[in-house]
Amino acid sequence: MKPHDIADIIKMHRKTAKLSRVRLAEMAGVGKTVIYDIEKGKESVRLDTLRKILKVLNIKIVLTSPLMENIQNTENEKG
């Protein structure tokens, strides 16, 4: 996933929720310029800051990898 993909997703959710950048920043407890930077695809955003914004917008990130799939399959076989 590219930074602009994340930027587009966040911007779409913010607009759908009818939140201004300032209001989203207030709700997430971050600076208003951070929202602008993220929506412009800035790559150097702190993970904890991004997580706060995603939480307010109810966006979840799901990570997958072959290793994680193997662990899940092993757990299912035991279960």
N, CA, C and O atoms as a MOPAC input file, in Angstrom:
PM7 MOZYME 1SCF
protein

 N      0.84700 1    -1.17500 1     0.00000 1
 C      0.00000 1     0.00000 1     0.00000 1
 C      0.89100 1     1.23500 1     0.00000 1
 O      1.87100 1     1.31300 1     0.74100 1
 N      0.54100 1     2.17600 1    -0.82600 1
 C      1.31200 1     3.40500 1    -0.96500 1
 C      0.74900 1     4.48500 1    -0.04100 1
 O     -0.42100 1     4.43400 1     0.33900 1
 N      1.58900 1     5.46500 1     0.31800 1
 C      1.10500 1     6.54600 1     1.19900 1
 C     -0.13700 1     7.24500 1     0.66300 1
 O     -1.01500 1     7.62800 1     1.43700 1
 N     -0.21900 1     7.41500 1    -0.65500 1
 C     -1.39700 1     8.10300 1    -1.19700 1
 C     -2.65200 1     7.24400 1    -1.08500 1
 O     -3.75800 1     7.78000 1    -1.03100 1
 N     -2.50100 1     5.91600 1    -1.05000 1
 C     -3.66000 1     5.04200 1    -0.83000 1
 C     -4.23500 1     5.29400 1     0.56400 1
 O     -5.44600 1     5.43700 1     0.73300 1
 N     -3.36000 1     5.34400 1     1.54300 1
 C     -3.78300 1     5.61400 1     2.92200 1
 C     -4.38800 1     7.01600 1     3.00700 1
 O     -5.41300 1     7.22000 1     3.65900 1
 N     -3.75700 1     7.96000 1     2.35600 1
 C     -4.24800 1     9.33600 1     2.35900 1
 C     -5.66300 1     9.40700 1     1.80100 1
 O     -6.53100 1    10.06100 1     2.37900 1
 N     -5.89100 1     8.74000 1     0.68700 1
 C     -7.22100 1     8.75900 1     0.06600 1
 C     -8.27700 1     8.11600 1     0.95700 1
 O     -9.40300 1     8.60400 1     1.04300 1
 N     -7.91400 1     7.02500 1     1.61600 1
 C     -8.85000 1     6.32800 1     2.50300 1
 C     -9.22300 1     7.22000 1     3.68700 1
 O    -10.39600 1     7.33600 1     4.04200 1
 N     -8.22700 1     7.83900 1     4.28600 1
 C     -8.48900 1     8.70800 1     5.44100 1
 C     -9.33800 1     9.90300 1     5.02000 1
 O    -10.29700 1    10.25700 1     5.70600 1
 N     -8.99300 1    10.52200 1     3.90100 1
 C     -9.74700 1    11.68400 1     3.43600 1
 C    -11.19700 1    11.31100 1     3.13200 1
 O    -12.11400 1    12.05400 1     3.48300 1
 N    -11.40800 1    10.16300 1     2.48100 1
 C    -12.76000 1     9.72200 1     2.15500 1
 C    -13.57800 1     9.49600 1     3.42600 1
 O    -14.73000 1     9.92300 1     3.50700 1
 N    -12.98800 1     8.82900 1     4.41700 1
 C    -13.69900 1     8.57300 1     5.67000 1
 C    -13.98600 1     9.87300 1     6.41800 1
 O    -15.06200 1    10.03700 1     6.99200 1
 N    -13.02700 1    10.79300 1     6.41100 1
 C    -13.22300 1    12.06700 1     7.10000 1
 C    -14.38000 1    12.83800 1     6.47100 1
 O    -15.23700 1    13.37500 1     7.17300 1
 N    -14.39300 1    12.88600 1     5.15200 1
 C    -15.45700 1    13.62800 1     4.46100 1
 C    -16.81200 1    12.94600 1     4.62800 1
 O    -17.82900 1    13.61800 1     4.79800 1
 N    -16.82800 1    11.62300 1     4.58100 1
 C    -18.07700 1    10.89200 1     4.77900 1
 C    -18.64000 1    11.14500 1     6.17300 1
 O    -19.85300 1    11.23700 1     6.36100 1
 N    -17.73300 1    11.25700 1     7.15200 1
 C    -18.14400 1    11.55000 1     8.53100 1
 C    -18.45900 1    13.03500 1     8.72300 1
 O    -18.85800 1    13.45300 1     9.81000 1
 N    -18.27900 1    13.82600 1     7.66900 1
 C    -18.53700 1    15.27000 1     7.70900 1
 C    -17.71200 1    15.97300 1     8.78000 1
 O    -18.19800 1    16.83600 1     9.51200 1
 N    -16.44200 1    15.56800 1     8.84300 1
 C    -15.51900 1    16.18000 1     9.78800 1
 C    -14.54800 1    17.08800 1     9.04100 1
 O    -14.04800 1    16.73300 1     7.97300 1
 N    -14.29000 1    18.24100 1     9.60000 1
 C    -13.23300 1    19.08400 1     9.05000 1
 C    -11.89400 1    18.50900 1     9.50900 1
 O    -11.84200 1    17.68300 1    10.42000 1
 N    -10.83500 1    18.94700 1     8.88200 1
 C     -9.50100 1    18.50700 1     9.33000 1
 C     -9.26600 1    18.93000 1    10.77600 1
 O     -8.70800 1    18.17300 1    11.57100 1
 N     -9.69300 1    20.13300 1    11.10600 1
 C     -9.50100 1    20.65100 1    12.46500 1
 C    -10.27400 1    19.80000 1    13.46600 1
 O     -9.74100 1    19.45300 1    14.52000 1
 N    -11.50700 1    19.46400 1    13.15500 1
 C    -12.33000 1    18.67400 1    14.08000 1
 C    -11.75300 1    17.27800 1    14.25300 1
 O    -11.69600 1    16.76900 1    15.37300 1
 N    -11.32000 1    16.64600 1    13.15300 1
 C    -10.70500 1    15.32200 1    13.26100 1
 C     -9.45900 1    15.38600 1    14.12500 1
 O     -9.23600 1    14.51200 1    14.96200 1
 N     -8.65200 1    16.40500 1    13.93100 1
 C     -7.44200 1    16.57200 1    14.74300 1
 C     -7.79100 1    16.70700 1    16.21700 1
 O     -7.14400 1    16.10000 1    17.07100 1
 N     -8.81000 1    17.50100 1    16.51500 1
 C     -9.24800 1    17.66900 1    17.91300 1
 C     -9.69600 1    16.33700 1    18.50100 1
 O     -9.30700 1    15.98500 1    19.61500 1
 N    -10.50300 1    15.60600 1    17.76200 1
 C    -11.03200 1    14.33300 1    18.25400 1
 C     -9.91800 1    13.30300 1    18.46400 1
 O     -9.98700 1    12.49200 1    19.38800 1
 N     -8.89600 1    13.33600 1    17.61000 1
 C     -7.79300 1    12.38000 1    17.69900 1
 C     -6.71200 1    12.84900 1    18.66800 1
 O     -5.83500 1    12.06900 1    19.04100 1
 N     -6.76500 1    14.10600 1    19.07300 1
 C     -5.74600 1    14.63200 1    19.98400 1
 C     -4.41100 1    14.84600 1    19.29300 1
 O     -3.35200 1    14.62800 1    19.88200 1
 N     -4.47100 1    15.27600 1    18.03600 1
 C     -3.24500 1    15.53200 1    17.27500 1
 C     -3.31000 1    16.94400 1    16.70100 1
 O     -4.35800 1    17.58900 1    16.73600 1
 N     -2.19200 1    17.41400 1    16.17700 1
 C     -2.15300 1    18.73800 1    15.56800 1
 C     -2.89700 1    18.76100 1    14.23900 1
 O     -2.92300 1    17.76500 1    13.51600 1
 N     -3.49800 1    19.89700 1    13.92300 1
 C     -4.29100 1    19.98800 1    12.69500 1
 C     -3.44600 1    19.81300 1    11.43800 1
 O     -3.94400 1    19.32900 1    10.42200 1
 N     -2.18300 1    20.20000 1    11.49600 1
 C     -1.34300 1    20.04600 1    10.30700 1
 C     -1.04400 1    18.57900 1    10.00300 1
 O     -0.73300 1    18.23000 1     8.86400 1
 N     -1.13900 1    17.72700 1    11.01200 1
 C     -0.90700 1    16.29300 1    10.79700 1
 C     -1.95000 1    15.72400 1     9.83500 1
 O     -1.62000 1    14.92500 1     8.95900 1
 N     -3.19000 1    16.13000 1     9.99800 1
 C     -4.25500 1    15.63900 1     9.11900 1
 C     -3.97000 1    16.07900 1     7.68500 1
 O     -4.09100 1    15.28800 1     6.75000 1
 N     -3.60000 1    17.32200 1     7.52300 1
 C     -3.26200 1    17.83400 1     6.19600 1
 C     -2.10000 1    17.03800 1     5.60600 1
 O     -2.15400 1    16.62500 1     4.44800 1
 N     -1.05000 1    16.82400 1     6.39800 1
 C      0.12500 1    16.08000 1     5.92100 1
 C     -0.24100 1    14.66200 1     5.49500 1
 O      0.19800 1    14.19500 1     4.44400 1
 N     -1.03500 1    13.98600 1     6.29900 1
 C     -1.42300 1    12.61000 1     5.97400 1
 C     -2.24600 1    12.58700 1     4.69600 1
 O     -2.02600 1    11.74100 1     3.83000 1
 N     -3.18500 1    13.50200 1     4.57400 1
 C     -4.03700 1    13.52300 1     3.38200 1
 C     -3.27600 1    13.91700 1     2.12300 1
 O     -3.75400 1    13.68100 1     1.01300 1
 N     -2.12200 1    14.50400 1     2.27800 1
 C     -1.26800 1    14.82800 1     1.13100 1
 C     -0.23800 1    13.72400 1     0.85600 1
 O      0.57900 1    13.84000 1    -0.05700 1
 N     -0.29000 1    12.65800 1     1.65500 1
 C      0.58100 1    11.51200 1     1.41900 1
 C      1.96500 1    11.60200 1     2.02000 1
 O      2.87800 1    10.90000 1     1.58500 1
 N      2.13400 1    12.46400 1     3.02300 1
 C      3.43900 1    12.56800 1     3.68200 1
 C      3.81400 1    11.21800 1     4.26800 1
 O      2.99500 1    10.56500 1     4.91400 1
 N      5.04800 1    10.80300 1     4.04200 1
 C      5.47300 1     9.46600 1     4.45600 1
 C      5.99800 1     9.38700 1     5.88100 1
 O      6.05900 1     8.29400 1     6.44300 1
 N      6.37400 1    10.49200 1     6.47600 1
 C      6.98400 1    10.44400 1     7.80800 1
 C      5.99400 1    10.85600 1     8.89400 1
 O      6.13500 1    11.90100 1     9.52900 1
 N      4.99800 1    10.01000 1     9.08400 1
 C      3.99400 1    10.23700 1    10.12700 1
 C      4.22000 1     9.20100 1    11.22000 1
 O      4.45000 1     8.02500 1    10.93700 1
 N      4.15300 1     9.64200 1    12.45600 1
 C      4.36000 1     8.70700 1    13.56600 1
 C      3.23500 1     7.67600 1    13.62100 1
 O      2.06800 1     7.99600 1    13.39500 1
 N      3.60200 1     6.45600 1    13.92100 1
 C      2.63000 1     5.36700 1    13.97500 1
 C      1.55000 1     5.63400 1    15.01800 1
 O      0.37100 1     5.40100 1    14.75100 1
 N      1.92500 1     6.11200 1    16.18900 1
 C      0.91900 1     6.36300 1    17.22900 1
 C     -0.05200 1     7.46500 1    16.80400 1
 O     -1.22800 1     7.42300 1    17.16300 1
 N      0.42500 1     8.43700 1    16.05200 1
 C     -0.44200 1     9.49100 1    15.53800 1
 C     -1.42800 1     8.92700 1    14.52400 1
 O     -2.62000 1     9.22900 1    14.57300 1
 N     -0.93300 1     8.11700 1    13.61500 1
 C     -1.79500 1     7.49700 1    12.61100 1
 C     -2.84300 1     6.61200 1    13.27500 1
 O     -4.00400 1     6.61500 1    12.86500 1
 N     -2.44800 1     5.86200 1    14.28600 1
 C     -3.38500 1     4.98500 1    14.98900 1
 C     -4.51000 1     5.77700 1    15.64900 1
 O     -5.65600 1     5.32800 1    15.64900 1
 N     -4.20700 1     6.94100 1    16.20800 1
 C     -5.23300 1     7.78600 1    16.83200 1
 C     -6.26300 1     8.23800 1    15.80400 1
 O     -7.46600 1     8.23000 1    16.06700 1
 N     -5.77800 1     8.63000 1    14.64000 1
 C     -6.66600 1     9.10500 1    13.57700 1
 C     -7.53100 1     7.96000 1    13.05300 1
 O     -8.73500 1     8.12400 1    12.85400 1
 N     -6.91300 1     6.80800 1    12.83100 1
 C     -7.66300 1     5.65000 1    12.34800 1
 C     -8.73500 1     5.23600 1    13.34700 1
 O     -9.82900 1     4.83400 1    12.95000 1
 N     -8.43500 1     5.32900 1    14.63100 1
 C     -9.41000 1     4.95800 1    15.66100 1
 C    -10.63400 1     5.86600 1    15.61000 1
 O    -11.76600 1     5.39000 1    15.68600 1
 N    -10.40900 1     7.16700 1    15.48100 1
 C    -11.53200 1     8.10700 1    15.40800 1
 C    -12.39800 1     7.81100 1    14.18900 1
 O    -13.62300 1     7.90800 1    14.26100 1
 N    -11.77400 1     7.45400 1    13.08000 1
 C    -12.51000 1     7.19900 1    11.83900 1
 C    -13.02000 1     5.76400 1    11.74100 1
 O    -13.64600 1     5.38700 1    10.75000 1
 N    -12.74800 1     4.96700 1    12.77300 1
 C    -13.18000 1     3.56900 1    12.80700 1
 C    -12.62000 1     2.76600 1    11.62500 1
 O    -13.32600 1     1.97100 1    11.00500 1
 N    -11.34700 1     2.99100 1    11.33300 1
 C    -10.64300 1     2.26000 1    10.28600 1
 C     -9.70300 1     1.28200 1    10.96000 1
 O     -8.92300 1     1.65900 1    11.83500 1
 N     -9.77800 1     0.03700 1    10.55500 1
 C     -8.90200 1    -0.99000 1    11.11000 1
 C     -7.91500 1    -1.44300 1    10.04300 1
 O     -8.26800 1    -1.57600 1     8.87200 1
 N     -6.69300 1    -1.67500 1    10.45400 1
 C     -5.67200 1    -2.20100 1     9.55400 1
 C     -5.50200 1    -3.67600 1     9.85600 1
 O     -5.34100 1    -4.07100 1    11.01000 1
 N     -5.53800 1    -4.48100 1     8.81700 1
 C     -5.34800 1    -5.91500 1     8.97400 1
 C     -4.04300 1    -6.29200 1     8.28500 1
 O     -3.87200 1    -6.05500 1     7.08900 1
 N     -3.13800 1    -6.87100 1     9.03600 1
 C     -1.86300 1    -7.29400 1     8.48800 1
 C     -1.91000 1    -8.78300 1     8.18300 1
 O     -2.40700 1    -9.57700 1     8.98100 1
 N     -1.39600 1    -9.14500 1     7.03700 1
 C     -1.33400 1   -10.55400 1     6.68000 1
 C      0.04700 1   -10.87300 1     6.14600 1
 O      0.73100 1   -10.01500 1     5.58900 1
 N      0.44000 1   -12.11300 1     6.32300 1
 C      1.69200 1   -12.61300 1     5.77600 1
 C      1.60900 1   -14.13800 1     5.78000 1
 O      0.80100 1   -14.70900 1     6.51100 1
 N      2.43100 1   -14.79600 1     4.97700 1
 C      2.42300 1   -16.26300 1     4.99200 1
 C      2.71400 1   -16.82100 1     6.38300 1
 O      2.13400 1   -17.83600 1     6.76900 1
 N      3.59500 1   -16.18100 1     7.13600 1
 C      3.92500 1   -16.65000 1     8.48000 1
 C      2.70700 1   -16.57400 1     9.39700 1
 O      2.43700 1   -17.50600 1    10.15400 1
 N      1.98600 1   -15.47900 1     9.32900 1
 C      0.80100 1   -15.33000 1    10.17400 1
 C     -0.26700 1   -16.34800 1     9.79800 1
 O     -0.96800 1   -16.86300 1    10.66900 1
 N     -0.39400 1   -16.64200 1     8.50200 1
 C     -1.35700 1   -17.64300 1     8.05600 1
 C     -0.98600 1   -19.02500 1     8.59100 1
 O     -1.86800 1   -19.79100 1     8.98000 1
 N      0.29100 1   -19.34800 1     8.61600 1
 C      0.74000 1   -20.64000 1     9.15500 1
 C      0.41500 1   -20.76200 1    10.64000 1
 O     -0.01300 1   -21.82000 1    11.10000 1
 N      0.61600 1   -19.69200 1    11.37900 1
 C      0.32200 1   -19.70100 1    12.81200 1
 C     -1.17300 1   -19.91700 1    13.03700 1
 O     -1.56700 1   -20.71300 1    13.88900 1
 N     -2.00100 1   -19.20900 1    12.27200 1
 C     -3.45100 1   -19.34800 1    12.40800 1
 C     -3.90100 1   -20.76400 1    12.05600 1
 O     -4.76800 1   -21.32000 1    12.73100 1
 N     -3.32000 1   -21.35600 1    11.00400 1
 C     -3.67700 1   -22.72100 1    10.60800 1
 C     -3.30100 1   -23.72100 1    11.70100 1
 O     -4.05400 1   -24.65400 1    11.98200 1
 N     -2.14700 1   -23.52500 1    12.30700 1
 C     -1.71300 1   -24.41500 1    13.39300 1
 C     -2.64300 1   -24.30200 1    14.57800 1
 O     -2.98700 1   -25.31400 1    15.18900 1
 N     -3.05900 1   -23.09300 1    14.91900 1
 C     -3.98500 1   -22.88100 1    16.03500 1
 C     -5.33400 1   -23.52700 1    15.74300 1
 O     -5.94400 1   -24.10500 1    16.64200 1
 N     -5.80700 1   -23.43900 1    14.51100 1
 C     -7.08400 1   -24.03200 1    14.13000 1
 C     -7.03700 1   -25.56800 1    14.21600 1
 O     -8.01500 1   -26.20600 1    14.60500 1
 N     -5.89000 1   -26.14600 1    13.84700 1
 C     -5.74700 1   -27.59400 1    13.90500 1
 C     -5.74900 1   -28.09200 1    15.34400 1
 O     -6.24300 1   -29.18600 1    15.61800 1
 N     -5.20200 1   -27.30100 1    16.26700 1
 C     -5.15500 1   -27.67900 1    17.68200 1
 C     -6.54400 1   -27.56600 1    18.32200 1
 O     -6.91000 1   -28.34400 1    19.20400 1
 N     -7.29900 1   -26.57800 1    17.85200 1
 C     -8.51000 1   -26.16800 1    18.48400 1
 C     -9.68700 1   -26.98300 1    18.44900 1
 O    -10.71800 1   -26.60200 1    19.00400 1

